[in-house]
Amino acid sequence: MSDHHAHTGARRATGLLFAIAAAAAFGTSGPFVKPLLDAGWSPSAAVAVRAGAGGLVLLLPALVALRGRYRLLAESWKLLLAYGFVAVVGAQVFYFASIERMPVGIALLIEYTAPILLVLLAWARTRVPPAVLTIVGAVLSIIGLALVINPSGDGGIDLLGLIFALAAAVCLAGYYLISAMPSGDLPPVTLVSAGLLIGAAGLAAVGATGLLPFTASFDDVVLPGFGQVSWMVPMGVIVLVATAFAYLSSLLGAVRLGSRVASFVGLIEVLFAVLFAWLLLGQVPTILQALGGAFIVAGVIFVRLEREKGAPLDLAPEPAAVARDV
């Protein structure tokens, strides 16, 4: 039993490292996307290039890991579509739609209620109330997130914008659920690569219909701290770090930690986004943001403590049953 516990502990520790690395990588996207948007890129076009190029970067290792077992792609088509359209496209498209109608901070805060949605979903499916430490961790994390984002009340709450933001939260919760599902013999890197490519194709198709603005500019952009650079510089960081590395690390972390713990660790992405905005854009965090960071870390610790006590943190029934509902 001691060897089993040691293996389980090492697996959780590795999963936590993957999840934190993914949060840091995802946090780089904002400061590097902003120069592209300022230069005339539409959000849908930037995300499509980000996902498509990220999927291509991972394509070779994905094919190597697949080792010619292409039947696995056909067998996992539901999982691939769910990952591509829910995990890659859904959260980003609905989020961008929401910030057109409401303040960015409030939209982001609503989207990152995804961990609470997972707790409520687990409660609804199992009829077992969340453990006390889970509730405390959820409350602390959301309070901390509110302090870090420091949303302003100007602009009011637009009903359609609120619906879009809630849809983004549902997709983000779906992302953690899908990432934590067993993919059978399909290698994680293959799942990520295929999902990114499917998501990019979906976004391009939506852009072709004219439902979303789909524009790009290949002029040089102004990157704070570096001056005028080629558009490929920030896009390269977005593709390699904030997409290929981030999605793969996030998936590996969720598989080891479970969807709910991974979702709470994912909240740390906001902390990293604030840090990178400080370093790259000169936006110094406020005292309230630092306090919010402490709340988020405390919330993650509470959720981790509940898992160590042996309380079930993942959704029931078994992941295979959940996969049929996606």
ABEGO torsion letter per residue (X at the ends): XAAAAAAAAAAAAAAAAAAAAAAAAAAAAAAAAAAAAAAGBBAAAAAAAAAAAAAAAAAAAAAAAAGGBAAAAAAAAAAAAAAAAAAAAAAAAAAAAAAAABBAAAAAAAAAAAAAAAAAAAAAAAGBBBBAAAAAAAAAAAAAAAAAAGBBABGEBBAAAAAAAAAAAAAAAAAAAAAABBAEABBAAAAAAAAAAAAAAAAAAAAAAGABBBBBBABBBBBBGAEBBBAAAAAAAAAAAAAAAAAAAAAAAAAAAEAAAAAAAAAAAAAAAAAAAAAAAGBBBBAAAAAAAAAAAAAAAAAAAAAAAGBBABBOBBAAAAAAAX
